[in-house]
Amino acid sequence: MVRRKIKIKRIENATTRQVTFSKRRGGLLKKAHDLSVLCDAEVAVIIFSSKGKLFQFANPRIIEESLRGSHLEEDHH
């Protein structure tokens, strides 16, 4: 099967747009996980749907460091 280039523009059909969002969101989160495991990289991804629903991925290390960092910031103010 040959992949073809698509023009990047808003998908007008709501059902097709939702299906594409779900598939690409899943692919993006999988890639983020793979990158963090394979390359020992610290990765964080935050996605908001058009309805405002939150989807996220982050390494446990990033979450721990963010929490520690936010507590340190609070102590300095």
C-alpha positions, -999 to +999 in steps of 0.1 A: +000+000+000+014+034-010+010+062+015-001+094-001+004+130+012-025+147+026-031+185+027-031+196+063-064+214+069-094+211+091-115+180+084-150+193+078-169+160+085-173+158+123-173+119+124-142+117+102-125+144+123-132+125+155-120+092+142-088+109+129-083+127+162-086+094+181-062+075+159-036+103+157-039+109+195-032+073+202-003+072+178+012+104+193+009+090+228+024+057+218+053+075+201+059+096+232+060+064+253+083+047+229+107+076+228+109+078+266+116+041+269+140+036+240+160+068+244+156+073+282+142+107+274+120+127+296+087+133+277+055+150+284+025+154+261-007+173+268-036+171+244-070+189+247-098+177+225-121+202+208-146+196+236-119+204+262-112+168+273-076+163+285-053+135+273-018+132+287+014+112+289+044+119+311+073+099+324+070+092+362+103+111+366+089+143+350+059+141+373+080+137+404+104+165+394+075+188+385+059+182+419+092+188+437+098+219+416+064+234+423+069+229+460+103+245+458+088+275+440+061+278+466+088+279+494+106+308+477+075+330+475 
